[in-house]
Structures are given as C-alpha cells and as structure tokens.
Amino acid sequence: MKIDEKRKLPIGFMDSGLGGLSVLKEAVRIMPNEDFIYYGDSFHAPYGTKHPDVIRELTFTVVEKLLDQGIKGLAVACNTATSAAVAKLRVMYPDLPIVGIEPAIKPAVKMSRGGTILVMATPMTIKQEKFQRLLGLYQKEAKIIPIPCKGLMEFVEHGDLNGKFLDEYFDEHLKPYLSDDTETIVLGCTHYPFLRPRLRTYLGERQIALIDGSLGTSRELKRRLGEKGLLQEEERKGSITIENSLDRKEMIDLSWKLLELPIE
C-alpha cells in the first residue's frame, strides 16, 4: 500500500472494556484530523483478574479484528494488556506503530515535593513484572504505594460514576492509605479517569493531584505515526467508530456518553 493511502487509514484503539475511551479522548483532541476505530472487549472484562496467557490471547484476538479492518497504528489502551502483550505485538507486527499505556509513576515522581504517591491499579497490573520494574526504577526517589483496586473498573463498565456505593468502595480500599502526606494519586487503569470527578468530591479539601497516562500515551502515538509519515495531512474533521464485543446498543451508547463526558 502506498504511503498516501496508508495515511488515510484509521488508528486502532483497544481495551478490555470502556476504560480506553479516556485515552481515545486525548488522542482525538491532539489529532483531530484522524479517523479512529475503538474496540472495547467488555464481554471478557475485566482483564485484570485473568492469567497473563489468557490476557495475551484476548488482546491478540482484538488486535487481529482491528487489523482486518485496516489500521495504520495501534494503541493498547489498557494497562493490563500492555503489560501482558505489547512486547510480543511489536515483534509480531514490526512495521505497525504500537503504543501501550502504563501507570503515570514517572510524571508523579517528577512533580513530587517529597510526599507519598498512591498508585491505584488492578491487582494483575500490580503483580506483573512490567509494573514491578517501573516501581523499582522510582522507589528510591519517592515513597510510592500501590493500591490493588479489585472491582473498581466495573463501576465504569456499568456506567456507575457517582453515588454512595462508589464512596463506600473508596472508604474500604483507598481511605486506609490516605494521610496528610499524600500528594498524588496515580489513576493506574484507563477506566479510573472517568471516576476522577467523584474522587475529587470524595477527597474534599485535600490538596491531592490526580494524574493518569492518557495524554502521554496519545502524544507518543502521534510521535510514532509522525516518524513513519503516517499522520493525516488534510485539514478535516476525523471520524470515530466504536465497537464492543458485547454487541449491545446500550454499551455503544454508554461508550459515546463516556467519550463526551468532562473528566477533568
């Protein structure tokens, strides 16, 4: 395929469900001329409780669906799938610009004033070697505490972004780690940015930064596409196609609602 034809192809996004829409939101903002296809594998969600071999198999299946439709780049917008599968995907598809996502520990450490950094993530993300390696790189520079958040992403999958049940979850899983010394919470799963408004309310007057890796991942995707001359040159409004393995209208409707939701 000629480079001019390749530029017109969409960019593929995949996630274990709806969380990767938080990354897609940033990608659309910084690459408004591009077309995107987003595939959420909600039928198999959550990935974060499955064995790495199963996660790899599920990720490869979704990526093949996107490749069959024709894409010029790929964002694995899921921390768990990134840890389990991105390295092998790059070996399998060496000519395809591929980015993954990881918890934003590096920027949290860079902006640290000496306080504690909490990292909310799925249990599987925390267990995986990639996360442990990332943690090892920065633990000497700051106090970093991982918090396994089993079941939190399901709130987003069900569209439950507010309410007492979410506050009760924070009471049980987050509150024991909060202290006067807490300066930053890293939202280490792509689902969690959709809970940011409620989390800010829950934290009240505490001056705690809430950060995630969505913008950094989108910038890296744009850089890699640019390196290969694949960025859309025509000034135009790009399109977005959303697909989901549950194949239910309400999941597509919820996806659009999340994509359009302010989450700052």
N, C-alpha and C positions, 0 to 999 in steps of 0.2 A: 504494500500500500504506500502511495506517495505521501510525503510529509504534509502537503496541503490537505489531503483527505483525512489524514490522521488527526490533524488539529481540530477537525470538525466533530470528532468522536466525543462522547460524554466521558466524564470522570466517574468511576465507580466508587461507591461507599458501601461498606458492610458493617453490621454489628449483630450482636446476639439478640437484639431486640430494637428498642426505640432510642436507647441512650446516645447512639452515634449521631442522632439528629442535632445534638448540641455542637458537635464538630462540624457537621454539614452547614449549620447556621453561620459559623465563622468563615467557612470556605466560600459560601455564596457571597458573603459581604466583601471579601477581598478579591474574589474572582467573579464579578457579576456577569461577565460575558460568556461564561462557561455553561455547558449543559451538565447535569448530574443525574445519575441513577443511584438511588439508595435502596438497599435490600436489608430489611430487618428480619432476623431469624427468630421471631417471637415464639414460634411453635416449639423450638428447642431451648428457649430461655428458662433459667439462667445458665450461661456457660460456666460461671464462676464456681459451681459446685461439682463440676464434672471432671473426670480424669483427663490429663493433658492429651492423651491419644485420641480420646473422643472429641475434644475441643478442636484438635488439628483436622480431624476428618470432617467435622461440621463446617469448619472455616473453608477448607478446600472445596467442599460442595457448593457453598455460596459463591466463592470466587469464580468457580467454573461457570455458574449461572450468569454472572456478570460478564465474563469473557465471551460467552456465547452470544451476548447481545452486542458486543463490540465496545470496548472502553480503551482509553489512552493512558489511564493512570488509575491507581487503586489506593484508597485509604481504608485500612483496617481500623475502624473507629471503635475499638473495644480493647481495653487493657488486657483482659484475659486472653483473647485471641491473638493479640500482638505477642504476648509472652510465649504462647504455645506454638505459633505458626509462622510469624513473619519471616524469620531467618530462612525457613525452608521454602516459603513462597518466593523469596528473592533468588534462591538457587533454581527453582523450577521455571521462573519467568524473568530471566536476567535483563531483558530489554524493556520490561514494564516498570515505569516509575511507581514504587510502592512505599508508602509510609505507614507506620503504626503509631500507637499512642502509648505513653507511659505516664504514671503519676508525676505531677509537676514538682518534684522534690528539688531539682536543681534551681529553678527560679525562687522557690521558697527559701532555700538556703542563701541565695544571693541577696535577697531583701531582708534577711534575718537581722534582728537587733539584739540577738542573744537569748530570745525567749524559746519556748517549746513549739515545735511544729508537729501537728497531728496529721496523719495520713489516713483518711477514710477510704477503704478499698474492699473488694470482695475477698473472702478467705483464700480463694485459689490464687488471685493476683499476689497476695502477700506471701504465700507459700512458694511461688515459683522463683526459679534461680535468677531470672532477669531482674525481678524486683529486689531480691536479696543483694544482688550485685550493685544495683543502684543505691540501695540503702548503705551498703558498705563504703561506697565512694564518698558519702557526705556525712556519715555519722560522727566523724572526728571534728567536723566543722560546726555542727549544731545538734541539739537534742531533738531527735526525731522519733516519734512513737506511732507505729502502725496500729490502726483500729480495724479489725475484721468486722465487716458490716453485712453479715448474712441476712438476706431477705430485704435489704433496703431498695435494691433496684426494682423489685416487684411493685413497689408503690408507684413508680413511674410507668411501668408496663400496664398498670390498671388505671392510670390517669389520676391517682390519688396524690395530689401535690400539696394538700393542706389538711388541717384538721387534727383532732386530738390523738388519733392513732399514730400519726407521724411524730407528734410531740412525745408520746409515750415511748416510741422507738428511740428517739434522741435521749430521753431520760435514762433508758436502760443501757444503751450502747455507747453514747457519746459523753453524757454528763460525768461518769466516773473518771474520765480522762481530762476534763476541763479544770483549769486552775487559773490563778491570777497571772501566771507566767505564760499562758497560751497566747501566742501571737499570730499564728497562721493555721488554717485548716486546709489541707490539700484535698480536693474532691477527686479521688483517685479512681473513679469509674465514670464513664461518659454519661451514665444516667443521672449522676448526682447533681450536675449543674441545674437541672430542672427543679431541684429541691432547694436551690440557693435562696429564693425569696422567703420560704418558710423557715429555713435555717437561720437567716438573718434575724427574723422576728423572734425565733426561739432564743437566740443568743442575747437578745435585748440590747443593753447599753455596752456590752463588752466590745472592746476595740480589737476585733479579730479579723484578719484578712481571709477571704475565701478565694482560693485560686484553683484553676484547672488547666489542662494542657491543650484545650481546643484550638486556641489561636496559634500557639507554637506549631502544632501539627499541621494546621492549614497553611501556615507560612512555608513550612518545609515541603509540603506537597506542591505549592506554587513554585518554589525554587527548583525542585526536581523536574517538573514539567518544563520550566523555562530553560533549564540546562539542555534538554533534548529538543528545544524549539517547538514544543507542543502546545504552548498557550494560544488561545484563540486571539487572533489579531483584529477581527472585525468588531467594531463597536455595536453591540447588540445586547438585548436582554436575554440571558440564558434561561433554559427550562429546567424543571426538576421533575423527575419521575420517582414515585415512591412505590415500592413493592414490599410485601410481607408474607412470610411462609404460612401464617395463619389464614391468609386469603379471605379476610372478613372485612367488610366495609367499615366497621367501627374501628378497626385497627388503622386503616388508612386515614380515616377522619381524625383519629387521635394523633397520628403522626403529623398531619398538617397543623393541628392545633399546637402541638409542641414546637414545631418549626417556627411558628409565628409568635410564640409566647415570649414576652420580655423576661430574661432570666438574670439580668444584672443586679 
